[in-house]
Amino acid sequence: MNKRQHGRAKFIREVILDSVDGKTAIIKAHDLSTSGMGLSGIAIRSAGELLNLKFILRMNGHEREVKMAGEIKYVQAFEHGYHFGVRFL
């Protein structure tokens, strides 16, 4: 059963992630909705962690830098790192 309120679209893009502990990383996004995004990385993250995200949206040949605050809602280990879901704040 899917608990998401908003459908997600495939969104393969690099995202700059700034965590509240002052660390910055470039990670991969794999999906996006109006309320959050799915990300993958090699560093473990914790549910409840607050983040600042920066990424590029492209529409109709135009690019726009987007900055969003988010909270990690879940973390799941996989073969080469971690998947985690972020809810935009």
Secondary structure, 3 states (H helix, E strand, C coil): CCCCCCCCEEEEEEEEEEECCCCEEEEEEEEECCCEEEEEECCCCCCCCEEEEEEEEEECCEEEEEEEEEEEEEEEEECCEEEEEEEEC
